[in-house]
Amino acid sequence: MMDPQVILQEEETEGSWILLSWLASCLMVIGGALPYVPQYQEIQRSSNTEGFSTRVCLVLLIANIFRIFFWIGKQFELTLLLQSVVMILTMFTMLHLCCMIQNTNRVSTKQHRLADLDLHYFWKWNAFEDYLLFCFGLTVLCAVVTMLLLDSAMFIEILGSLAVVFEAMLGLPQLLQNFHNHSTKGMSVKMVLLWMAGDVFKTSYFVMNQSPSQFCLCGSVQILIDMVILLQWTQKEQEADIAHIGSSLTARLCCSNGSCNEQWCTSRPPLSSAA
């Protein structure tokens, strides 16, 4: 017969693991939304959306809509299903803020709407309702196709693969936005750091819980893209520091010996650009 003390220790250990598992699941549900809190605050503070790519929202909305229908065909952890619901609500919150800021700053009276069917302005609409309508249409289309092909194991696997491919490309729109702007100004580096932390945690969670292989691959690709975005930010910060040092040296030369030579100062380019 086992010692009662040993049995008690085993029960306590099991209870601790259950608690840790529950906490990890809660973190998985809300953790994906946390990186967007500092970016939301940055947009509110600056009243500018140029540094944030709203196509990040597009990628995540498509990925999570696909994941929900993948769950219908192949039930996996309920945690991941709840995570998708939270992420969809988070992306709508970000889009609502971006639309509000853009409409406040808009100079032109011309509006771009989904009904215009202009591909050049796809996902650049002025009305938040257009984003809701697009996602509603995508959801209805997915629902119809899933009902028709629910018995097809190949279709379900393809749907799951599409979900993780889109999610793996989460950071790509932001990376391209930084490249297009030649700057990371307006992008919250806290968001990217939280992306990185979340992706490392998420990938570890997938491996430990033996989730479908698509999820593990998705996490690995996301970590790689996060690292590239952080390299972009580091490079732009270094360039800004060099430009600041060059401007400071120029100012000192202009005002050397206690007198400022304004004509030389205004005609000579900064040392940073001359180099």
C-alpha positions as CSV (number, residue, x, y, z in Angstrom):
1,M,0.0,0.0,0.0
2,M,1.4,3.4,-1.0
3,D,2.4,5.9,1.7
4,P,-0.4,8.6,2.1
5,Q,2.3,11.3,2.1
6,V,3.5,10.1,-1.3
7,I,-0.1,10.1,-2.7
8,L,-0.6,13.6,-1.3
9,Q,2.6,14.8,-3.0
10,E,1.6,13.3,-6.3
11,E,-1.8,15.0,-6.1
12,E,-0.2,18.3,-5.4
13,T,2.2,17.9,-8.3
14,E,-0.7,17.0,-10.6
15,G,-2.7,19.9,-9.4
16,S,0.3,22.2,-10.0
17,W,0.6,20.9,-13.6
18,I,-3.1,21.4,-14.2
19,L,-2.9,25.0,-12.9
20,L,0.2,25.7,-15.1
21,S,-1.6,24.2,-18.1
22,W,-4.7,26.4,-17.5
23,L,-2.5,29.5,-17.1
24,A,-0.7,28.6,-20.4
25,S,-4.0,28.2,-22.2
26,C,-5.3,31.6,-20.9
27,L,-2.0,33.2,-22.0
28,M,-2.4,31.6,-25.5
29,V,-6.0,33.0,-25.8
30,I,-5.2,36.6,-25.0
31,G,-1.4,36.6,-25.6
32,G,-1.8,37.1,-29.4
33,A,-3.7,40.3,-28.8
34,L,-1.2,41.9,-26.4
35,P,1.4,43.1,-29.0
36,Y,-1.2,45.4,-30.5
37,V,-1.8,47.3,-27.3
38,P,1.5,49.4,-27.6
39,Q,0.8,49.9,-31.4
40,Y,-2.8,51.0,-30.6
41,Q,-1.4,53.5,-28.1
42,E,1.3,54.7,-30.5
43,I,-1.4,55.4,-33.2
44,Q,-3.5,57.2,-30.7
45,R,-0.6,59.3,-29.4
46,S,0.7,60.3,-32.8
47,S,-2.7,60.5,-34.7
48,N,-0.8,58.9,-37.6
49,T,-1.2,55.4,-39.1
50,E,1.6,55.5,-41.7
51,G,4.0,53.4,-39.6
52,F,1.5,50.5,-39.2
53,S,0.5,48.3,-42.0
54,T,-3.3,47.5,-41.9
55,R,-2.5,44.6,-44.1
56,V,-1.3,42.9,-41.0
57,C,-5.0,42.9,-40.0
58,L,-6.0,41.5,-43.4
59,V,-3.5,38.6,-43.0
60,L,-4.6,37.8,-39.5
61,L,-8.3,38.0,-40.2
62,I,-8.1,35.6,-43.2
63,A,-5.8,33.3,-41.2
64,N,-8.2,33.1,-38.2
65,I,-11.3,32.8,-40.2
66,F,-9.7,29.8,-42.0
67,R,-8.5,28.4,-38.7
68,I,-12.1,28.4,-37.3
69,F,-13.4,26.4,-40.2
70,F,-10.3,24.1,-40.0
71,W,-11.4,23.4,-36.4
72,I,-14.9,22.5,-37.6
73,G,-13.4,19.8,-39.8
74,K,-10.6,18.7,-37.5
75,Q,-11.1,19.5,-33.8
76,F,-7.9,20.5,-32.1
77,E,-7.4,22.4,-28.8
78,L,-10.3,24.6,-27.9
79,T,-7.7,27.2,-26.7
80,L,-6.6,27.8,-30.3
81,L,-10.2,28.3,-31.4
82,L,-10.8,30.9,-28.7
83,Q,-7.5,32.5,-29.6
84,S,-8.8,33.0,-33.2
85,V,-12.0,34.7,-31.9
86,V,-10.0,37.1,-29.7
87,M,-7.6,37.9,-32.6
88,I,-10.5,38.7,-35.0
89,L,-12.0,41.1,-32.4
90,T,-8.5,42.7,-31.9
91,M,-8.0,43.2,-35.6
92,F,-11.4,44.9,-36.0
93,T,-10.4,47.2,-33.1
94,M,-7.2,48.1,-34.8
95,L,-9.0,48.7,-38.1
96,H,-11.6,50.9,-36.4
97,L,-8.9,53.1,-34.9
98,C,-7.0,53.4,-38.2
99,C,-10.2,54.3,-40.1
100,M,-11.1,56.9,-37.5
101,I,-7.6,58.5,-37.6
102,Q,-7.3,58.4,-41.4
103,N,-10.7,60.0,-41.8
104,T,-9.8,62.8,-39.3
105,N,-6.5,63.5,-41.2
106,R,-8.0,63.1,-44.7
107,V,-7.7,66.2,-46.9
108,S,-9.4,64.9,-50.0
109,T,-13.2,64.7,-50.1
110,K,-13.1,61.5,-52.3
111,Q,-13.8,58.3,-50.4
112,H,-12.8,54.8,-51.4
113,R,-15.3,52.1,-50.8
114,L,-15.6,48.4,-51.2
115,A,-18.5,48.9,-53.6
116,D,-16.1,50.7,-56.0
117,L,-14.4,47.3,-56.8
118,D,-11.1,49.2,-57.4
119,L,-8.3,46.8,-56.8
120,H,-5.8,49.6,-56.5
121,Y,-7.6,50.7,-53.2
122,F,-8.2,47.2,-51.9
123,W,-8.0,47.2,-48.1
124,K,-7.5,51.0,-48.2
125,W,-11.2,51.8,-47.7
126,N,-12.3,54.8,-45.7
127,A,-15.3,53.2,-44.0
128,F,-14.9,50.6,-41.3
129,E,-18.1,49.0,-42.4
130,D,-16.4,47.9,-45.7
131,Y,-13.9,45.8,-43.7
132,L,-16.7,44.2,-41.8
133,L,-18.6,43.5,-45.0
134,F,-15.5,41.9,-46.7
135,C,-14.9,39.6,-43.7
136,F,-18.6,38.7,-43.6
137,G,-18.5,37.8,-47.2
138,L,-15.4,35.7,-46.8
139,T,-16.9,33.9,-43.8
140,V,-20.1,33.1,-45.7
141,L,-18.0,31.8,-48.7
142,C,-15.9,29.6,-46.3
143,A,-19.0,28.3,-44.6
144,V,-20.7,27.2,-47.9
145,V,-17.5,25.6,-49.2
146,T,-16.8,23.8,-45.9
147,M,-20.3,22.4,-45.7
148,L,-20.0,21.0,-49.2
149,L,-16.6,19.5,-48.7
150,L,-16.6,18.7,-45.0
151,D,-16.2,15.0,-45.7
152,S,-13.1,15.5,-47.7
153,A,-10.0,15.0,-45.5
154,M,-7.8,16.6,-48.3
155,F,-9.9,19.8,-48.2
156,I,-9.7,20.1,-44.4
157,E,-5.9,19.7,-44.5
158,I,-5.6,22.3,-47.3
159,L,-7.8,24.7,-45.3
160,G,-5.5,24.1,-42.2
161,S,-2.4,24.7,-44.3
162,L,-3.8,27.9,-45.8
163,A,-4.6,29.1,-42.2
164,V,-1.1,28.6,-41.0
165,V,0.5,30.0,-44.2
166,F,-1.4,33.2,-43.8
167,E,-0.6,33.4,-40.1
168,A,3.1,32.7,-40.9
169,M,3.1,35.8,-43.1
170,L,1.8,38.0,-40.3
171,G,4.9,40.2,-40.1
172,L,5.5,40.4,-43.9
173,P,3.2,43.4,-44.6
174,Q,4.9,45.3,-41.8
175,L,8.3,44.4,-43.1
176,L,7.3,45.6,-46.6
177,Q,5.8,48.8,-45.2
178,N,9.0,49.6,-43.4
179,F,10.9,49.0,-46.6
180,H,8.5,51.2,-48.7
181,N,8.7,54.0,-46.1
182,H,12.5,53.7,-45.7
183,S,11.7,54.1,-42.1
184,T,10.3,52.3,-39.0
185,K,8.8,55.6,-37.6
186,G,5.3,55.0,-36.3
187,M,5.9,51.3,-35.8
188,S,5.9,50.2,-32.2
189,V,9.1,48.2,-31.5
190,K,7.3,46.9,-28.4
191,M,4.8,45.3,-30.7
192,V,7.5,43.4,-32.7
193,L,9.3,42.3,-29.4
194,L,6.0,41.0,-28.1
195,W,5.4,39.3,-31.5
196,M,8.8,37.6,-31.0
197,A,8.1,36.6,-27.4
198,G,4.6,35.3,-28.3
199,D,5.8,33.4,-31.3
200,V,8.6,31.6,-29.3
201,F,6.1,30.8,-26.6
202,K,3.4,29.7,-29.1
203,T,5.8,27.5,-31.1
204,S,7.0,25.8,-27.8
205,Y,3.4,25.3,-26.8
206,F,2.6,23.7,-30.2
207,V,5.5,21.3,-29.9
208,M,4.8,20.3,-26.3
209,N,1.1,19.7,-27.0
210,Q,1.8,17.8,-30.3
211,S,-0.4,20.2,-32.2
212,P,-0.7,19.7,-36.0
213,S,2.6,20.1,-37.8
214,Q,1.2,23.1,-39.7
215,F,1.2,25.1,-36.5
216,C,4.8,24.4,-35.6
217,L,6.0,25.4,-39.1
218,C,3.9,28.6,-38.9
219,G,5.6,29.6,-35.6
220,S,9.1,29.0,-36.9
221,V,8.5,31.2,-40.0
222,Q,7.0,33.9,-37.8
223,I,10.0,34.0,-35.6
224,L,12.3,34.4,-38.7
225,I,10.2,37.4,-40.0
226,D,10.2,39.0,-36.5
227,M,14.0,38.9,-36.5
228,V,14.2,40.6,-39.9
229,I,11.9,43.4,-38.8
230,L,14.0,43.9,-35.6
231,L,17.0,44.1,-37.8
232,Q,15.3,46.8,-39.9
233,W,14.5,48.8,-36.8
234,T,18.1,48.5,-35.5
235,Q,19.5,49.7,-38.8
236,K,17.2,52.7,-39.0
237,E,18.0,53.6,-35.4
238,Q,21.7,53.5,-36.1
239,E,21.2,55.7,-39.2
240,A,19.2,58.2,-37.1
241,D,22.0,58.3,-34.5
242,I,24.7,58.9,-37.2
243,A,22.6,61.7,-38.7
244,H,22.1,63.3,-35.3
245,I,25.9,63.2,-34.6
246,G,26.6,64.7,-38.0
247,S,24.1,67.5,-37.3
248,S,25.6,68.2,-33.9
249,L,29.2,68.4,-35.3
250,T,28.0,70.8,-38.1
251,A,26.3,73.0,-35.5
252,R,29.5,73.1,-33.4
253,L,31.6,74.1,-36.4
254,C,29.2,76.8,-37.3
255,C,29.5,78.3,-33.9
256,S,33.2,77.7,-33.2
257,N,35.2,80.3,-31.3
258,G,32.0,81.8,-29.9
259,S,30.8,83.3,-33.2
260,C,28.4,81.8,-35.7
261,N,29.1,82.0,-39.4
262,E,25.5,81.9,-40.6
263,Q,26.3,82.1,-44.3
264,W,28.7,79.1,-44.1
265,C,26.3,77.2,-41.8
266,T,23.4,77.5,-44.2
267,S,25.3,76.8,-47.4
268,R,27.3,73.8,-46.2
269,P,25.5,70.4,-46.1
270,P,25.5,68.4,-42.8
271,L,28.6,66.2,-42.3
272,S,26.4,63.1,-42.4
273,S,25.1,63.8,-45.9
274,A,28.5,64.9,-47.1
275,A,30.0,61.6,-46.0
